[in-house]
Amino acid sequence: MSRPAIEIDNLNVEERLELIESLWESLVADPSNVPVTDAQKQLLDERLDAIEAGDDTGTPWEEVKARILKRLS
């Protein structure tokens, strides 16, 4: 398997986040590629239960991304 040469140190924060997003999307195309522990499954089930009960509406991605970018700048 050949790997593209990426000079990660030369990427700005936004480019690095885009790279992470691309990598993640390539993994989740087949969920069996992403290992999940029993503890993680339990936490996900608890969070899903909270959302379904209306106790947690989550946070929009754009808001989360903005917070991350603010921390990194």
C-alpha positions in Angstrom: 0.0 0.0 0.0 1.5 3.3 -1.0 1.1 6.3 1.2 0.9 9.9 -0.1 3.7 12.1 1.3 2.1 14.7 3.5 4.1 17.3 5.3 1.8 17.6 8.3 3.9 20.3 10.0 3.3 22.5 6.9 -0.5 22.3 7.2 -2.4 24.9 9.0 -5.0 24.0 11.6 -7.9 24.0 9.2 -6.1 21.8 6.7 -5.2 19.4 9.5 -8.8 19.2 10.6 -9.8 18.5 7.0 -7.3 15.7 6.8 -8.6 14.2 10.1 -12.1 14.4 8.7 -11.1 12.7 5.4 -9.3 10.0 7.4 -12.4 9.5 9.6 -14.7 9.3 6.7 -12.6 6.7 5.0 -12.8 4.6 8.2 -16.5 4.9 8.9 -17.4 3.9 5.3 -17.2 0.4 6.8 -18.1 0.6 10.6 -16.4 -2.7 11.2 -13.1 -0.8 10.7 -13.7 1.2 13.9 -13.1 -0.8 17.1 -15.4 0.1 19.9 -14.9 -1.2 23.5 -17.7 -2.4 25.7 -17.3 0.7 27.8 -17.7 3.0 24.8 -20.7 1.0 23.6 -22.3 1.5 27.1 -21.6 5.2 27.0 -23.0 5.5 23.5 -26.2 3.7 24.6 -26.6 6.0 27.6 -26.2 9.1 25.4 -28.7 7.7 22.9 -31.2 7.0 25.6 -30.8 10.6 26.9 -31.3 12.0 23.4 -34.4 9.8 22.8 -35.8 10.9 26.2 -35.3 14.6 25.2 -32.8 15.2 28.0 -29.9 16.0 25.6 -30.2 17.7 22.2 -26.5 17.6 21.5 -24.4 20.4 20.0 -24.4 21.4 16.4 -21.2 20.4 14.5 -20.4 24.0 13.4 -20.4 25.1 17.1 -18.1 22.2 18.1 -15.8 22.9 15.2 -15.6 26.6 16.1 -14.7 25.8 19.7 -12.0 23.4 18.6 -10.6 26.0 16.1 -10.7 28.7 18.8 -8.7 26.4 21.2 -6.1 25.7 18.5 -5.5 29.3 17.5 
